[in-house]
């Protein structure tokens, strides 16, 4: 490579060649045995595929912290003709990376949007109660959900759905809440988690099991670039304005808070820039 044109051409060529790779053809990843009584982690995923996109920290919790990580399929998408297929694809994706899976109901919850919360409260609270029962049965140590401004209406709806369920949990219930981003960045993430090349490849492999989605829009090929941009942003948003960037190639950004006594309080983790060698401190 002699110049930056060579660099750009190499990136373009790599993306083009990756587009010819098979979808959903990977063997399951190698993961450690998890104890039956291990602490629970719940991913409240708005759509099938979100578990892969935001999966850096969940996979590290599974592998480094030996926690039981379960993906909750809040919805199965809005297209009824695709809901069964999307759940089957989701089962394969979760099996690929080693996540447990909970289906909220056949076909998934419907209309998880602020409009439903505001205008059809009976339907909304029926959905809240589904999430509440999952929380009550698992008492998770960590709950993942999208942040409140994640643009997509179902992502935003899922945030409020989980928050409403947390508010009616027993007063003594506490957990770490991890807010995620995809459609719209957070302005104040407080954790950047490094994703090494091997784990990123595993997440992309799992994402390709969502065949119907990536066939219409090959966003799995953009995941490395998205994670590179996360490093650019996170170096200063999580690390501090004007600070030098860590030696990460890829990373995912999160916002860590504690749910305690019915209140969500943003709480900085022990390390705001978590490299691959370090273990997330659950507090």
C-alpha positions as CSV (number, residue, x, y, z in Angstrom):
1,X,0.0,0.0,0.0
2,X,1.6,3.2,-1.2
3,X,-1.0,6.0,-0.5
4,X,-4.4,6.7,0.8
5,X,-6.1,5.9,-2.5
6,X,-4.7,2.4,-2.2
7,X,-6.2,2.3,1.3
8,X,-9.6,3.4,0.2
9,X,-9.6,1.0,-2.8
10,X,-8.6,-1.8,-0.5
11,X,-11.5,-1.1,1.8
12,X,-13.9,-0.9,-1.1
13,X,-12.6,-4.1,-2.6
14,X,-12.9,-5.9,0.8
15,X,-16.5,-4.8,1.2
16,X,-17.3,-5.9,-2.4
17,X,-15.7,-9.3,-1.9
18,X,-17.4,-9.8,1.5
19,X,-20.8,-9.3,-0.2
20,X,-20.2,-12.6,-2.0
21,X,-19.7,-14.6,1.3
22,X,-22.6,-17.0,2.2
23,X,-25.2,-15.9,4.7
24,X,-26.0,-17.9,7.8
25,X,-23.4,-20.6,7.2
26,X,-21.3,-20.4,10.4
27,X,-20.9,-23.0,13.1
28,X,-21.7,-22.0,16.7
29,X,-19.0,-20.1,18.5
30,X,-17.1,-21.7,21.3
31,X,-18.3,-20.4,24.7
32,X,-17.7,-21.4,28.3
33,X,-20.0,-23.5,30.3
34,X,-22.3,-21.2,32.4
35,X,-23.5,-22.3,35.8
36,X,-27.2,-22.7,36.3
37,X,-27.2,-20.2,39.1
38,X,-25.0,-17.6,37.3
39,X,-26.2,-14.0,37.4
40,X,-28.7,-13.2,34.6
41,X,-28.3,-10.6,31.8
42,X,-31.3,-9.6,29.8
43,X,-31.1,-8.0,26.4
44,X,-34.4,-6.3,25.6
45,X,-34.1,-6.3,21.8
46,X,-36.5,-4.2,19.8
47,X,-36.0,-6.3,16.7
48,X,-34.4,-9.6,15.7
49,X,-30.8,-8.6,14.8
50,X,-30.2,-6.0,17.6
51,X,-28.7,-8.7,19.8
52,X,-25.8,-9.0,17.3
53,X,-25.4,-5.3,16.5
54,X,-25.0,-4.3,20.2
55,X,-23.5,-7.6,21.2
56,X,-19.9,-6.7,22.2
57,X,-20.5,-6.2,25.9
58,X,-23.1,-9.1,26.2
59,X,-20.6,-11.5,24.7
60,X,-17.9,-10.3,27.0
61,X,-20.2,-10.7,30.0
62,X,-20.8,-14.3,28.8
63,X,-17.2,-15.1,28.3
64,X,-15.3,-13.1,30.8
65,X,-17.8,-12.7,33.6
66,X,-19.5,-16.1,33.1
67,X,-22.9,-14.6,33.2
68,X,-26.0,-16.1,31.7
69,X,-27.0,-13.9,28.8
70,X,-30.5,-14.1,27.4
71,X,-32.0,-12.2,24.5
72,X,-35.7,-11.1,24.8
73,X,-37.3,-10.8,21.4
74,X,-39.6,-7.9,22.3
75,X,-40.9,-7.8,18.7
76,X,-40.5,-9.9,15.6
77,X,-40.8,-7.0,13.3
78,X,-43.9,-5.2,12.0
79,X,-44.3,-7.4,8.8
80,X,-46.6,-10.2,9.8
81,X,-45.6,-12.3,6.8
82,X,-42.0,-12.2,8.1
83,X,-42.5,-12.7,11.8
84,X,-42.2,-16.5,11.9
85,X,-39.2,-16.5,9.6
86,X,-37.6,-13.7,11.6
87,X,-37.9,-15.6,14.8
88,X,-36.4,-18.7,13.2
89,X,-33.5,-16.6,11.9
90,X,-33.2,-15.1,15.4
91,X,-33.0,-18.6,17.0
92,X,-30.1,-19.5,14.6
93,X,-28.3,-16.2,15.3
94,X,-28.6,-16.6,19.1
95,X,-27.4,-20.2,18.8
96,X,-24.4,-19.1,16.7
97,X,-23.1,-16.7,19.4
98,X,-24.4,-18.6,22.5
99,X,-27.3,-16.5,23.7
100,X,-30.4,-17.9,25.4
101,X,-33.6,-16.7,23.8
102,X,-37.1,-15.7,25.2
103,X,-40.0,-15.1,22.9
104,X,-42.4,-12.6,24.5
105,X,-45.4,-14.2,22.7
106,X,-46.2,-15.8,19.4
107,X,-45.3,-13.2,16.7
108,X,-43.8,-10.9,19.3
109,X,-45.3,-7.8,20.9
110,X,-47.0,-5.4,18.5
111,X,-46.9,-1.6,18.2
112,X,-44.3,-1.0,20.8
113,X,-44.3,2.7,20.2
114,X,-44.9,5.9,22.1
115,X,-48.1,6.4,20.2
116,X,-49.5,3.2,21.7
117,X,-48.4,4.2,25.1
118,X,-50.2,7.6,24.8
119,X,-53.3,6.6,22.9
120,X,-54.1,2.9,23.7
121,X,-52.9,2.5,27.3
122,X,-54.7,-0.8,27.8
123,X,-52.8,-2.5,25.0
124,X,-49.5,-0.8,26.2
125,X,-49.9,-2.1,29.7
126,X,-50.6,-5.6,28.5
127,X,-47.2,-5.5,26.8
128,X,-45.6,-4.0,29.9
129,X,-46.9,-6.9,32.0
130,X,-45.2,-9.4,29.6
131,X,-41.9,-7.7,30.2
132,X,-42.6,-7.4,33.9
133,X,-43.2,-11.2,34.2
134,X,-39.8,-11.8,32.5
135,X,-38.1,-9.5,34.9
136,X,-39.8,-11.1,37.9
137,X,-39.0,-14.6,36.9
138,X,-35.3,-13.9,36.2
139,X,-34.4,-11.0,38.5
140,X,-31.5,-10.0,36.1
141,X,-28.4,-8.4,37.4
142,X,-28.0,-6.4,34.1
143,X,-30.7,-5.2,31.7
144,X,-29.9,-3.9,28.2
145,X,-32.3,-1.6,26.4
146,X,-32.1,1.1,23.7
147,X,-31.7,4.7,24.9
148,X,-34.8,6.9,24.8
149,X,-33.7,8.9,21.7
150,X,-32.6,6.0,19.4
151,X,-34.7,7.4,16.5
152,X,-36.5,4.2,15.4
153,X,-40.0,4.2,16.9
154,X,-39.7,0.6,18.1
155,X,-36.3,1.3,19.7
156,X,-37.8,4.3,21.5
157,X,-40.9,2.3,22.4
158,X,-38.8,-0.5,23.8
159,X,-37.0,1.9,26.1
160,X,-40.2,3.1,27.7
161,X,-41.7,-0.4,27.8
162,X,-38.8,-1.6,29.9
163,X,-38.7,1.5,32.1
164,X,-42.4,1.1,32.8
165,X,-41.9,-2.5,33.7
166,X,-39.0,-1.6,36.0
167,X,-41.2,1.0,37.8
168,X,-43.6,-1.7,39.0
169,X,-40.9,-4.2,40.1
170,X,-40.7,-4.7,43.9
171,X,-39.1,-1.7,45.6
172,X,-36.0,-3.7,46.7
173,X,-35.2,-4.8,43.1
174,X,-32.0,-3.3,41.7
175,X,-29.9,-3.9,38.6
176,X,-27.4,-2.3,36.3
177,X,-29.1,-0.8,33.2
178,X,-27.1,-0.6,30.0
179,X,-28.5,1.7,27.4
180,X,-27.5,1.0,23.8
181,X,-27.4,3.0,20.5
182,X,-27.7,2.2,16.9
183,X,-30.1,4.5,14.9
184,X,-29.1,7.6,16.8
185,X,-26.0,8.1,18.9
186,X,-26.1,9.0,22.5
187,X,-24.7,12.3,23.5
188,X,-23.3,11.0,26.8
189,X,-22.2,7.4,26.7
190,X,-19.9,6.6,29.6
191,X,-18.5,3.2,28.5
192,X,-16.6,2.2,25.3
193,X,-16.0,-1.5,25.0
194,X,-13.3,-2.8,22.7
195,X,-14.3,-5.5,20.3
196,X,-11.4,-7.4,18.8
197,X,-11.4,-8.7,15.2
198,X,-12.3,-12.2,16.2
199,X,-15.4,-11.2,18.2
200,X,-16.4,-8.7,15.5
201,X,-16.3,-11.5,12.9
202,X,-18.4,-13.7,15.2
203,X,-21.0,-10.9,15.5
204,X,-21.1,-10.4,11.8
205,X,-21.4,-14.2,11.2
206,X,-24.3,-14.3,13.6
207,X,-25.9,-11.2,12.0
208,X,-25.9,-13.0,8.6
209,X,-28.4,-15.6,10.0
210,X,-30.9,-12.7,9.7
211,X,-30.9,-13.6,6.0
212,X,-34.1,-11.8,5.0
213,X,-32.9,-8.5,6.5
214,X,-29.3,-8.4,5.3
215,X,-30.4,-9.6,1.8
216,X,-32.5,-6.5,1.4
217,X,-29.9,-4.2,3.0
218,X,-26.4,-5.7,3.6
219,X,-25.8,-3.7,6.8
220,X,-23.7,-6.5,8.2
221,X,-20.9,-5.3,5.9
222,X,-21.0,-1.9,7.6
223,X,-20.6,-3.2,11.1
224,X,-16.8,-2.8,11.1
225,X,-17.0,0.8,9.9
226,X,-19.7,1.6,12.5
227,X,-17.5,0.2,15.2
228,X,-14.5,2.2,14.0
229,X,-16.6,5.4,14.1
230,X,-17.6,4.4,17.7
231,X,-13.9,4.5,18.6
232,X,-13.6,8.0,17.1
233,X,-16.5,9.3,19.0
234,X,-16.1,7.3,22.2
235,X,-12.4,8.3,22.7
236,X,-13.6,11.7,23.7
237,X,-17.3,11.1,24.7
238,X,-16.4,8.4,27.1
239,X,-12.7,9.1,27.6
240,X,-12.8,12.9,27.9
241,X,-12.7,15.8,25.5
242,X,-9.3,16.3,24.0
243,X,-8.0,12.9,25.3
244,X,-5.9,10.7,23.2
245,X,-7.6,7.8,21.5
246,X,-7.0,4.3,22.9
247,X,-5.4,1.7,20.7
248,X,-8.8,0.2,19.7
249,X,-9.8,-0.6,16.1
250,X,-13.4,-1.5,16.9
251,X,-15.7,-0.7,19.9
252,X,-19.3,-0.3,21.0
253,X,-20.6,2.5,23.1
254,X,-23.0,2.2,26.1
255,X,-24.4,4.2,28.9
256,X,-24.3,2.6,32.4
257,X,-26.8,3.4,35.1
258,X,-28.1,1.8,38.2
259,X,-31.8,1.1,38.9
260,X,-32.3,1.3,42.6
261,X,-35.2,2.4,44.8
262,X,-37.3,3.0,41.7
263,X,-34.8,5.5,40.3
264,X,-32.4,5.3,37.3
265,X,-29.1,7.0,38.1
266,X,-26.3,7.3,35.6
267,X,-23.2,5.7,37.2
268,X,-19.7,5.7,35.7
269,X,-18.2,2.2,35.5
270,X,-14.8,1.3,37.0
271,X,-13.3,1.7,33.5
272,X,-14.9,4.0,30.9
273,X,-12.6,2.6,28.2
274,X,-12.7,-1.2,28.5
275,X,-10.0,-2.9,26.5
276,X,-10.2,-6.6,25.6
277,X,-8.0,-7.7,28.5
278,X,-10.1,-6.0,31.2
279,X,-13.3,-7.4,32.8
280,X,-16.4,-5.3,33.2
281,X,-17.0,-4.6,36.9
282,X,-20.6,-5.3,37.7
283,X,-20.5,-3.4,41.0
